[in-house]
Amino acid sequence: SHFKHYQQLITNSNKHLTERTISSYNMINRFITFLAFALLLCVSLTNAVTEEMTGGDAKRELLTKKEKRAIRKAKRQEKKAKRQEERAKRQEKRAKKEKRRN
């Protein structure tokens, strides 16, 4: 009779323990789910804000190789023109100096 009594006590305490662990696992589960949703919300908001800043649907189109090449060529031509201008100015100055000397 004593044995059965103890067995009953142990079974009851075990039941209580399992209920407690299950409820704590449920809490943890809920917390993780909440965190996941919070993170998802943050990411989507950030994405929306960034898109708004870059100008909505007007996503910046990537330049094709041809376009990049054309841009580089234009820059080179600009530099060349500048150098020629500078050379011309220097020659003018030299010519003026020569005139003054003569």
N, C-alpha and C positions, 0 to 999 in steps of 0.2 A: 504494500500500500504506500509506504514511504517512497519507494522507488518510482512508482507511477506518478506520485505527487511531484517529485523532482524532475521527472521526464517532462511533465506538463509545464513546469516553470521554465525549463530550458527551451522547450518548443515556443512558448509565449515570447521569451526574450529574443529568440532568434527571429521570430516573425516581426517583432518590434524593430530589430536591427535592420532587417531587409527592407522594411517599409521606410525607415529613415534614410538608408543608402539610396533607395529608389527615388525618394523625394529630392535628396541632394543632387543626384544625377539629373533629375528633371530640371532643377534650378540651373545647374551648369549648362545643360542643353539649351535652355531658354536664353541664357546670357550669351552663349556663343552665337546663337541664331540672331539675337539682337545686334551683336557686334557686326556680324556679317552684313546685315541690312544697313546698318549705319555706314559701314565702309562703302557699300554699293551706292548709297545716297550721295556720300561725299564725292566719289569718283564721277558720278553722273553730273553733279552740280559743277564740279571743276571743269568737266568737259564742255558743258553748256556755256560757262563763262568764257573759256578760251575761244570757243567757236564764235561767240558774240564779239570778242575783241578782234579776232582776225577778219571779221566781216561776214558772219553768217555762212550762207551756202557758198559764197565765193571762196572756195578753197584754193589756195595758191597753187597754180598749175606748175608742174615741174618743167623746166626748160629742156627742149630736146637738144641733142648734140649739135645739130645744125645751127640752132639759135645761139647756143653758147659760143660756137666757132665764130659766128657773125659778130657777136658782141666783142670778142677778143680782137677780131680784125679791125673793127671800128676804133677800138681803143688804141691799137698800134698805129693806125692812120692818124689819129689825133696827136699822138706823141710825135710822129714824124713831122706833121705840119708845124707843131710848136717849135721843134728843133730847127726847122727851116727858117721860121720867123726870127728866132734868136740869132741864127747865123747871119741873116740879112741885116738885122740891127747892128750886130758887131761890125759887119763890113761897112755899113753907113758911117759908124763912128770912126772907123779907120780912115775912110775916105775924107771925112771932115778934118781929122787931124792932119792928114797929108796936105789938104788945101791950106790949112793954117800955116803949116811949115813953109809952103812954097810962096 
